[in-house]
């Protein structure tokens, strides 16, 4: 029973970490777009 609980907690940790990574990448892309330099004409 303990192994099942540990496996469920590990799976939950992977899901949470994946969501955090996606949020971080989205925020990074937003900042890159916001601070992108304008092309010189």
PDB file of N, CA, C and O in Angstrom:
ATOM      1  N   UNK A   1       0.823  -1.193   0.000  1.00  0.00           N
ATOM      2  CA  UNK A   1       0.000   0.000   0.000  1.00  0.00           C
ATOM      3  C   UNK A   1       0.872   1.263   0.000  1.00  0.00           C
ATOM      4  O   UNK A   1       0.554   2.249  -0.665  1.00  0.00           O
ATOM      5  N   UNK A   2       1.965   1.214   0.751  1.00  0.00           N
ATOM      6  CA  UNK A   2       2.848   2.375   0.809  1.00  0.00           C
ATOM      7  C   UNK A   2       3.476   2.662  -0.551  1.00  0.00           C
ATOM      8  O   UNK A   2       3.660   3.821  -0.923  1.00  0.00           O
ATOM      9  N   UNK A   3       3.806   1.595  -1.297  1.00  0.00           N
ATOM     10  CA  UNK A   3       4.411   1.786  -2.616  1.00  0.00           C
ATOM     11  C   UNK A   3       3.434   2.468  -3.562  1.00  0.00           C
ATOM     12  O   UNK A   3       3.838   3.290  -4.384  1.00  0.00           O
ATOM     13  N   UNK A   4       2.159   2.133  -3.454  1.00  0.00           N
ATOM     14  CA  UNK A   4       1.142   2.745  -4.295  1.00  0.00           C
ATOM     15  C   UNK A   4       1.006   4.240  -3.988  1.00  0.00           C
ATOM     16  O   UNK A   4       0.887   5.060  -4.898  1.00  0.00           O
ATOM     17  N   UNK A   5       1.026   4.575  -2.724  1.00  0.00           N
ATOM     18  CA  UNK A   5       0.940   5.980  -2.319  1.00  0.00           C
ATOM     19  C   UNK A   5       2.175   6.744  -2.795  1.00  0.00           C
ATOM     20  O   UNK A   5       2.061   7.862  -3.297  1.00  0.00           O
ATOM     21  N   UNK A   6       3.336   6.150  -2.641  1.00  0.00           N
ATOM     22  CA  UNK A   6       4.567   6.807  -3.099  1.00  0.00           C
ATOM     23  C   UNK A   6       4.567   6.997  -4.609  1.00  0.00           C
ATOM     24  O   UNK A   6       5.016   8.032  -5.101  1.00  0.00           O
ATOM     25  N   UNK A   7       4.071   6.012  -5.348  1.00  0.00           N
ATOM     26  CA  UNK A   7       4.004   6.127  -6.807  1.00  0.00           C
ATOM     27  C   UNK A   7       3.034   7.240  -7.200  1.00  0.00           C
ATOM     28  O   UNK A   7       3.307   8.001  -8.128  1.00  0.00           O
ATOM     29  N   UNK A   8       1.907   7.339  -6.501  1.00  0.00           N
ATOM     30  CA  UNK A   8       0.938   8.391  -6.795  1.00  0.00           C
ATOM     31  C   UNK A   8       1.529   9.768  -6.489  1.00  0.00           C
ATOM     32  O   UNK A   8       1.335  10.709  -7.258  1.00  0.00           O
ATOM     33  N   UNK A   9       2.239   9.888  -5.386  1.00  0.00           N
ATOM     34  CA  UNK A   9       2.876  11.164  -5.042  1.00  0.00           C
ATOM     35  C   UNK A   9       3.956  11.535  -6.054  1.00  0.00           C
ATOM     36  O   UNK A   9       4.101  12.704  -6.411  1.00  0.00           O
ATOM     37  N   UNK A  10       4.705  10.552  -6.510  1.00  0.00           N
ATOM     38  CA  UNK A  10       5.741  10.812  -7.514  1.00  0.00           C
ATOM     39  C   UNK A  10       5.105  11.282  -8.818  1.00  0.00           C
ATOM     40  O   UNK A  10       5.599  12.219  -9.446  1.00  0.00           O
ATOM     41  N   UNK A  11       4.012  10.640  -9.229  1.00  0.00           N
ATOM     42  CA  UNK A  11       3.319  11.042 -10.453  1.00  0.00           C
ATOM     43  C   UNK A  11       2.773  12.463 -10.319  1.00  0.00           C
ATOM     44  O   UNK A  11       2.860  13.257 -11.256  1.00  0.00           O
ATOM     45  N   UNK A  12       2.215  12.776  -9.164  1.00  0.00           N
ATOM     46  CA  UNK A  12       1.706  14.118  -8.915  1.00  0.00           C
ATOM     47  C   UNK A  12       2.840  15.142  -8.981  1.00  0.00           C
ATOM     48  O   UNK A  12       2.663  16.233  -9.524  1.00  0.00           O
ATOM     49  N   UNK A  13       3.978  14.800  -8.440  1.00  0.00           N
ATOM     50  CA  UNK A  13       5.136  15.692  -8.492  1.00  0.00           C
ATOM     51  C   UNK A  13       5.585  15.955  -9.915  1.00  0.00           C
ATOM     52  O   UNK A  13       5.961  17.077 -10.252  1.00  0.00           O
ATOM     53  N   UNK A  14       5.550  14.939 -10.746  1.00  0.00           N
ATOM     54  CA  UNK A  14       5.935  15.097 -12.153  1.00  0.00           C
ATOM     55  C   UNK A  14       4.956  16.023 -12.868  1.00  0.00           C
ATOM     56  O   UNK A  14       5.366  16.876 -13.654  1.00  0.00           O
ATOM     57  N   UNK A  15       3.678  15.858 -12.599  1.00  0.00           N
ATOM     58  CA  UNK A  15       2.664  16.708 -13.225  1.00  0.00           C
ATOM     59  C   UNK A  15       2.838  18.159 -12.804  1.00  0.00           C
ATOM     60  O   UNK A  15       2.782  19.061 -13.641  1.00  0.00           O
ATOM     61  N   UNK A  16       3.046  18.389 -11.521  1.00  0.00           N
ATOM     62  CA  UNK A  16       3.225  19.753 -11.012  1.00  0.00           C
ATOM     63  C   UNK A  16       4.486  20.376 -11.598  1.00  0.00           C
ATOM     64  O   UNK A  16       4.475  21.541 -11.994  1.00  0.00           O
ATOM     65  N   UNK A  17       5.556  19.621 -11.655  1.00  0.00           N
ATOM     66  CA  UNK A  17       6.811  20.140 -12.213  1.00  0.00           C
ATOM     67  C   UNK A  17       6.641  20.471 -13.693  1.00  0.00           C
ATOM     68  O   UNK A  17       7.173  21.476 -14.163  1.00  0.00           O
ATOM     69  N   UNK A  18       5.916  19.650 -14.424  1.00  0.00           N
ATOM     70  CA  UNK A  18       5.672  19.909 -15.840  1.00  0.00           C
ATOM     71  C   UNK A  18       4.878  21.187 -16.051  1.00  0.00           C
ATOM     72  O   UNK A  18       5.173  21.959 -16.962  1.00  0.00           O
ATOM     73  N   UNK A  19       3.875  21.415 -15.216  1.00  0.00           N
ATOM     74  CA  UNK A  19       3.078  22.637 -15.329  1.00  0.00           C
ATOM     75  C   UNK A  19       3.924  23.864 -15.011  1.00  0.00           C
ATOM     76  O   UNK A  19       3.813  24.888 -15.684  1.00  0.00           O
ATOM     77  N   UNK A  20       4.761  23.763 -13.998  1.00  0.00           N
ATOM     78  CA  UNK A  20       5.636  24.885 -13.637  1.00  0.00           C
ATOM     79  C   UNK A  20       6.592  25.200 -14.786  1.00  0.00           C
ATOM     80  O   UNK A  20       6.852  26.366 -15.081  1.00  0.00           O
ATOM     81  N   UNK A  21       7.110  24.165 -15.428  1.00  0.00           N
ATOM     82  CA  UNK A  21       8.028  24.353 -16.548  1.00  0.00           C
ATOM     83  C   UNK A  21       7.327  25.044 -17.710  1.00  0.00           C
ATOM     84  O   UNK A  21       7.892  25.948 -18.325  1.00  0.00           O
ATOM     85  N   UNK A  22       6.101  24.627 -18.016  1.00  0.00           N
ATOM     86  CA  UNK A  22       5.346  25.260 -19.094  1.00  0.00           C
ATOM     87  C   UNK A  22       5.054  26.723 -18.778  1.00  0.00           C
ATOM     88  O   UNK A  22       5.167  27.580 -19.655  1.00  0.00           O
ATOM     89  N   UNK A  23       4.682  27.013 -17.542  1.00  0.00           N
ATOM     90  CA  UNK A  23       4.417  28.391 -17.149  1.00  0.00           C
ATOM     91  C   UNK A  23       5.677  29.238 -17.269  1.00  0.00           C
ATOM     92  O   UNK A  23       5.627  30.384 -17.714  1.00  0.00           O
ATOM     93  N   UNK A  24       6.796  28.667 -16.872  1.00  0.00           N
ATOM     94  CA  UNK A  24       8.065  29.393 -16.942  1.00  0.00           C
ATOM     95  C   UNK A  24       8.430  29.703 -18.388  1.00  0.00           C
ATOM     96  O   UNK A  24       8.865  30.812 -18.698  1.00  0.00           O
ATOM     97  N   UNK A  25       8.255  28.724 -19.271  1.00  0.00           N
ATOM     98  CA  UNK A  25       8.572  28.940 -20.686  1.00  0.00           C
ATOM     99  C   UNK A  25       7.659  29.989 -21.296  1.00  0.00           C
ATOM    100  O   UNK A  25       8.106  30.818 -22.090  1.00  0.00           O
ATOM    101  N   UNK A  26       6.368  29.960 -20.929  1.00  0.00           N
ATOM    102  CA  UNK A  26       5.424  30.943 -21.453  1.00  0.00           C
ATOM    103  C   UNK A  26       5.796  32.351 -20.984  1.00  0.00           C
ATOM    104  O   UNK A  26       5.751  33.301 -21.766  1.00  0.00           O
ATOM    105  N   UNK A  27       6.160  32.482 -19.717  1.00  0.00           N
ATOM    106  CA  UNK A  27       6.540  33.793 -19.193  1.00  0.00           C
ATOM    107  C   UNK A  27       7.832  34.280 -19.838  1.00  0.00           C
ATOM    108  O   UNK A  27       7.974  35.468 -20.126  1.00  0.00           O
ATOM    109  N   UNK A  28       8.767  33.371 -20.064  1.00  0.00           N
ATOM    110  CA  UNK A  28      10.024  33.731 -20.714  1.00  0.00           C
ATOM    111  C   UNK A  28       9.776  34.224 -22.134  1.00  0.00           C
ATOM    112  O   UNK A  28      10.385  35.201 -22.570  1.00  0.00           O
ATOM    113  N   UNK A  29       8.881  33.550 -22.857  1.00  0.00           N
ATOM    114  CA  UNK A  29       8.557  33.953 -24.221  1.00  0.00           C
ATOM    115  C   UNK A  29       7.884  35.327 -24.225  1.00  0.00           C
ATOM    116  O   UNK A  29       8.152  36.152 -25.098  1.00  0.00           O
ATOM    117  N   UNK A  30       7.017  35.563 -23.255  1.00  0.00           N
ATOM    118  CA  UNK A  30       6.347  36.856 -23.153  1.00  0.00           C
ATOM    119  C   UNK A  30       7.352  37.967 -22.901  1.00  0.00           C
ATOM    120  O   UNK A  30       7.281  39.021 -23.532  1.00  0.00           O
ATOM    121  N   UNK A  31       8.285  37.744 -21.990  1.00  0.00           N
ATOM    122  CA  UNK A  31       9.301  38.754 -21.708  1.00  0.00           C
ATOM    123  C   UNK A  31      10.204  38.972 -22.910  1.00  0.00           C
ATOM    124  O   UNK A  31      10.596  40.104 -23.194  1.00  0.00           O
ATOM    125  N   UNK A  32      10.538  37.906 -23.617  1.00  0.00           N
ATOM    126  CA  UNK A  32      11.382  38.052 -24.811  1.00  0.00           C
ATOM    127  C   UNK A  32      10.679  38.905 -25.858  1.00  0.00           C
ATOM    128  O   UNK A  32      11.298  39.744 -26.511  1.00  0.00           O
ATOM    129  N   UNK A  33       9.373  38.679 -26.008  1.00  0.00           N
ATOM    130  CA  UNK A  33       8.623  39.476 -26.970  1.00  0.00           C
ATOM    131  C   UNK A  33       8.505  40.930 -26.528  1.00  0.00           C
ATOM    132  O   UNK A  33       8.610  41.842 -27.348  1.00  0.00           O
ATOM    133  N   UNK A  34       8.289  41.142 -25.248  1.00  0.00           N
ATOM    134  CA  UNK A  34       8.107  42.495 -24.713  1.00  0.00           C
ATOM    135  C   UNK A  34       9.408  43.306 -24.768  1.00  0.00           C
ATOM    136  O   UNK A  34       9.371  44.523 -24.948  1.00  0.00           O
ATOM    137  N   UNK A  35      10.538  42.647 -24.616  1.00  0.00           N
ATOM    138  CA  UNK A  35      11.805  43.372 -24.553  1.00  0.00           C
ATOM    139  C   UNK A  35      12.618  43.234 -25.834  1.00  0.00           C
ATOM    140  O   UNK A  35      13.787  43.619 -25.878  1.00  0.00           O
ATOM    141  N   UNK A  36      12.006  42.690 -26.864  1.00  0.00           N
ATOM    142  CA  UNK A  36      12.689  42.516 -28.151  1.00  0.00           C
ATOM    143  C   UNK A  36      13.064  43.886 -28.726  1.00  0.00           C
ATOM    144  O   UNK A  36      12.266  44.822 -28.692  1.00  0.00           O
ATOM    145  N   UNK A  37      14.264  43.990 -29.244  1.00  0.00           N
ATOM    146  CA  UNK A  37      14.693  45.274 -29.808  1.00  0.00           C
ATOM    147  C   UNK A  37      14.024  45.480 -31.158  1.00  0.00           C
ATOM    148  O   UNK A  37      13.758  44.530 -31.894  1.00  0.00           O
ATOM    149  N   UNK A  38      13.761  46.736 -31.463  1.00  0.00           N
ATOM    150  CA  UNK A  38      13.135  47.063 -32.743  1.00  0.00           C
ATOM    151  C   UNK A  38      14.205  47.067 -33.851  1.00  0.00           C
ATOM    152  O   UNK A  38      15.336  47.499 -33.627  1.00  0.00           O
ATOM    153  N   UNK A  39      13.840  46.592 -35.019  1.00  0.00           N
ATOM    154  CA  UNK A  39      14.825  46.600 -36.120  1.00  0.00           C
ATOM    155  C   UNK A  39      15.134  48.028 -36.567  1.00  0.00           C
ATOM    156  O   UNK A  39      14.256  48.890 -36.563  1.00  0.00           O
ATOM    157  N   UNK A  40      16.379  48.270 -36.948  1.00  0.00           N
ATOM    158  CA  UNK A  40      16.781  49.594 -37.408  1.00  0.00           C
ATOM    159  C   UNK A  40      16.459  49.728 -38.894  1.00  0.00           C
ATOM    160  O   UNK A  40      16.791  48.856 -39.696  1.00  0.00           O
ATOM    161  N   UNK A  41      15.813  50.824 -39.243  1.00  0.00           N
ATOM    162  CA  UNK A  41      15.462  51.056 -40.658  1.00  0.00           C
ATOM    163  C   UNK A  41      16.339  52.123 -41.253  1.00  0.00           C
ATOM    164  O   UNK A  41      16.195  52.456 -42.429  1.00  0.00           O
TER     165      UNK A  41
END
